[in-house]
Amino acid sequence: MVRIIGLAQSKGGVGKTTTALNLAAELHRRGRTVAVLDADPAAHAASIAEDGQLPFKVTAHLLEEDSDAAVSTWVKTAKGQGTDFVLIDAPGAMGAAFGATIAVSDLVLVPSGSTVLDVRGAAETVGTIRRHRKAAKRDRPDILIVPSRIDKRTGAGRDVVTTLAALTEPVAPAISYRAIVADSLATGEAVPADTPSAAEFAALADAVMVRLGETL
């Protein structure tokens, strides 16, 4: 059964695409089949994949109208990738694709930096997901907040897990801000497997698997 993981945040610049691609790479290293759908018109994930260095498929998956027929087709395509996991990189704007990502996902990752604006964006996104669950009268998608691009040398960076825990949703292990993450994506690759950054994305993958009830 395919498991769908959305990545959503109303604020940009929090590492959403970085998290999607490196988490996908870690799941692939574990022998799972993975597809990434880029639902963001900015197309960062799809453009990174153009170099052909990623070991999984990244496909543009835009939703440009909110008609029932368009949303239904978008959802069917997301579910029909034929892989163990589908990761959807949602746009930052709370439009049709943002809402459709929440609706189709089993788990939504909400990346957040340590700034006040990042945390406010995370809180707004969590509130949107909760309202969706209430309106749909169901308990999915699950939520996992991901501290992202964290500088642990700063006070805000050291306190970010506690800060985000105040949103009363599970918080994943933090992903540190390191040059190797940006440098790897610039060459169309995920971070190398034998690096501290890869270890952090592996810890995130562990947290994701636990939330989904999957075997590590």
N, C-alpha and C positions, 0 to 999 in steps of 0.2 A: 504494500500500500504506500503510495506516495505521501510524503510529509511535506507540507508547505510552510516555509519560514519567511515571513515578511520582515523587511527592515524599513522602519518608518520613523520620521521625526519632522515636526513642523518647522524646525530651524535647520538651515543648511550649515555645512562646514563642520559637522560633528563626526565625520568618519563613516558615514553610512555605506558608501560604495567600497571603501577600504575593508570594512568589516565583512561585507557580503562576499567579496572575492577571496579574502584570506580564510574565512570560515569554510567556504566552498572547497578551497584547496586542502584544508585539513581534513574535511570529510572524505575527499577523494583519496588522500593518503591512507585513510582507514579502510579503503576498499569499497566505499559506497559510491553509487552513481549519482551525479549531481548535474543540475542545470541551473543557470542563473538567468532570470528574466529582468531586463532593464526597462522599467516602466517610467523612468524619468526622462522627460524631453531633453534634458541636458546631455544624456547618453554617455556619461562618464564610463560606466562599466563596459558598455559595448565598444567604445573607442579604445579602451585599454586592451580589450580582447582582440582587436584587429591585428596586433603583432603576432598572434598565433602561438604565444608562449604558455597560455593557460591550458591545463589538461582537462578542461570541461567546456561545455558549450555555453556561450553567453549570447542571448538573443534580445533584440529590441522588442518590447511588448507594450506599446503605447495604447492608451485608451483616450481617444480624442473627443468622444461624446458620451453622454450619460444616459442614453436611451437603454431601455431594458434589453433590446436585442444586442446592442454593442457590448453591454456589460456581460450578458450571458455568454457570448462568443469569447470574450476575454477570459472569463473564468474557466470555460471548457478547455481553452488552450493551455492555461496555467496548470490545470489538473492532468492534462494529457501528454506530459513530457516524457513519460515512460522511464523515469529515473526514481531512485530511492528518495531523493530530496530535491525540492525546487526552492530556490531562494529568489525572492522578488525584491528588487531595489526600487522602492516606491519614490515618487516625486515628493519634494518638500511641501509644495502647495497642497492644501487640503481639498483637492478636486476629486474627480471621478475615480482616477487610478488609485489615489490614496485610500479612498473608502473601499474600493474593490479589493485592494491588497489586504486590508483588515478583514473583510468579509470572507475571503477565501483561505486565510492562513490558519494553521493549527497553532502557531506560535509567532508572536511579533516581537522582534528585537528592537529596542528603543535606544539607540546610541546617544550618549550625552557627554559633552565635555564638562569641565568644572566651573565655567563661568556662570554668572547669574542668568544670562540669556539662554545658555544651553539648558540649564536646569528648568527654567520656565518653559522652554520648548518641550522638554521631556514630560513635564507635568501636563501641558496642553495635550500632547499626544496620548498619554495614559488616560486622560479624561475622555478623549474622543473614543478610544477603544472601549472603555467602560460603558459609555453611552450606547455604543453599538451593541455590546453584549446585552445590555438591558432591553433595548428595543427589539433585539432578535430573540430574547428570552432563552439564552443559552450561555454556557460558561466558557466558550471559546471565541476568539483566540486567547491562549495563555499569553502572559506578558513577561518578558525578561529585559530589564534595563541593563545597558552595557556601558560602563564608564569607558570613554573612548578618548584617545589623544591626550592622555593624562600626563602631566609633568609632576612627578612625585616630589620634586624639589620645592614646590610651592605649598603654602598652607592649604589653599583650596584643593590642590591635587591630592594631598595627604588625607583630606577630610571628605573627598568626593563620595566615597562609598556610603559613609554615614549620611551625607546630605541627600543622596539619591534614595537611600533606604526610607527616608521620611515620606516618600511617595507611596509607601506600603505595598510595593510589589517586589518580587525577587530581584536581586542585583547580582550580576555576573562578576567574575574576577576582572580587574581593570586591564585595559589595553594601554600601554604606555606610548607616549609620543617619542618616536625614534626616527632618525633620518632614513634608516634602512627600509622602513615601510613605504615612504614616499618614493625613494629611489627605485625600489623593486617595481612598483606600479608604473613608474615612468618608462621602464623597459618592457612593460607588458607582462610582468611576472608577479606571482605571489612571493611573500618573504621566504628565503631559504629555510629548509626544514631544521637545520642545526643552529638556529639563532634564538636568542632570548625572546624576540618578537613572535617567532613561530611557537614557542612554548606557551606564550600568553594566548595565542589563538587556539592552541590545543586545549588549554584550560577552559576557554569559552566554549569550544565544541563539547567538552565534557558536561558543562552546565546545560547546554542546549539538549543534549541527549537525555539528561536526567529529566528536564522539563517535559520532554516528549515521551518519556517512558521507554526509551530505546536502550539497547545493550551498548555499553561503552566499547 
